[in-house]
């Protein structure tokens, strides 16, 4: 999967007890062609690539680990909503205290035809991230 790093920034709270590292990626191949339009990519290779990106980023500052790390992975193209709006598919991941939470921003079409598969992928993705 090709991705382009856009920003990698760490913010420290005013009292200095919390450091949030935020990493933005763009141009990711998040979607594939479905029967009736673009849907989010849910294949095993895609999950492996996402896990590898996150694992590599976490290893870069293991000695000075922030209290949480957030990833924002933006798709390389927009998908259309039913009402004609554009949607930029995005995958977001947060690691805090070795726990991972993921969120996927998807089109209404992808929700209608693919939500069960997305929820399964999301659960497996979080499980795999936690095991690394």
C-alpha positions in Angstrom: 0.0 0.0 0.0 1.4 3.3 -0.9 0.9 6.2 1.5 2.4 9.6 1.9 3.2 11.0 5.3 1.7 14.4 5.6 2.5 15.4 9.2 4.0 13.8 12.3 3.5 16.1 15.3 3.5 15.7 19.1 1.6 18.0 21.3 2.2 18.2 25.1 -0.5 19.4 27.5 0.0 22.6 29.4 0.8 20.7 32.7 3.1 18.4 30.8 1.5 15.1 31.9 0.1 14.2 28.5 1.8 14.0 25.1 -0.3 13.2 22.0 1.5 12.2 18.9 -0.5 12.6 15.7 0.4 11.2 12.4 -1.4 12.0 9.2 -1.1 10.0 6.0 -2.5 10.7 2.6 -3.0 9.1 -0.8 -3.7 5.6 0.7 -5.4 3.0 -1.4 -8.3 2.6 1.0 -11.1 1.7 -1.5 -11.7 -0.9 -4.1 -14.3 -1.3 -6.8 -17.5 -3.0 -5.5 -20.4 -4.2 -7.5 -22.2 -0.8 -7.3 -19.4 1.6 -6.6 -16.3 2.1 -4.4 -16.2 0.3 -1.0 -13.5 0.2 1.6 -10.7 -2.3 1.1 -11.1 -5.2 3.6 -8.6 -7.7 2.3 -5.9 -9.3 4.5 -3.0 -7.6 2.7 -4.6 -4.2 3.4 -4.8 -5.1 7.1 -1.2 -6.3 7.1 0.0 -3.0 5.6 -2.0 -0.9 8.1 -0.5 -2.9 11.0 3.0 -2.5 9.6 2.7 1.2 9.3 1.4 1.5 12.8 4.0 -0.9 14.2 6.8 1.1 12.5 5.6 4.4 13.8 5.3 3.1 17.3 8.9 1.8 17.2 10.3 5.1 16.1 10.1 6.7 19.6 9.8 3.8 21.9 12.3 5.4 24.3 10.2 8.6 24.6 6.7 7.2 24.2 3.8 9.6 24.1 0.8 9.0 26.3 -1.2 8.4 23.1 -0.6 8.1 19.4 -3.3 8.9 16.8 -3.2 8.0 13.1 -5.3 9.6 10.4 -5.1 7.7 7.1 -6.8 9.5 4.2 -7.9 7.7 1.0 -6.4 8.6 -2.3 -9.8 9.5 -3.8 -13.3 10.6 -2.9 -16.5 8.5 -3.1 -19.9 9.8 -3.8 -22.7 9.9 -1.3 -26.3 9.3 -2.5 -27.1 13.0 -2.2 -24.2 13.9 -4.4 -21.7 14.9 -1.7 -18.1 13.8 -1.8 -16.8 11.6 1.0 -13.0 11.2 1.7 -12.7 7.7 3.2 -10.5 7.8 6.3 -9.2 5.3 8.8 -8.4 6.6 12.3 -6.5 4.7 15.0 -5.7 5.6 18.5 -3.2 3.8 20.8 -3.4 4.7 24.4 -2.1 2.5 27.3 -1.4 -0.3 24.8 -5.1 -0.3 23.7 -6.3 0.4 20.2 -9.5 2.0 19.0 -10.2 2.4 15.3 -12.8 4.4 13.4 -13.6 4.3 9.7 -15.3 7.2 7.9 -17.1 5.6 5.0 -19.8 6.6 2.4 -23.5 5.9 2.9 -23.2 3.4 0.1 -20.4 1.5 1.9 -22.5 1.5 5.1 -25.5 0.1 3.3 -23.7 -2.7 1.4 -20.7 -3.4 3.6 -21.2 -2.6 7.3 -21.2 -6.1 8.6 -17.9 -6.9 6.9 -16.5 -3.5 8.0 -17.3 -4.3 11.7 -15.7 -7.7 11.4 -12.6 -6.2 9.8 -12.5 -3.4 12.5 -12.7 -6.0 15.4 -9.9 -8.1 13.8 -7.8 -5.1 13.1 -8.0 -3.9 16.7 -7.2 -7.4 18.0 -4.2 -7.7 15.7 -2.9 -4.3 16.7 -3.2 -5.2 20.4 -1.2 -8.4 19.8 1.8 -6.8 18.2 
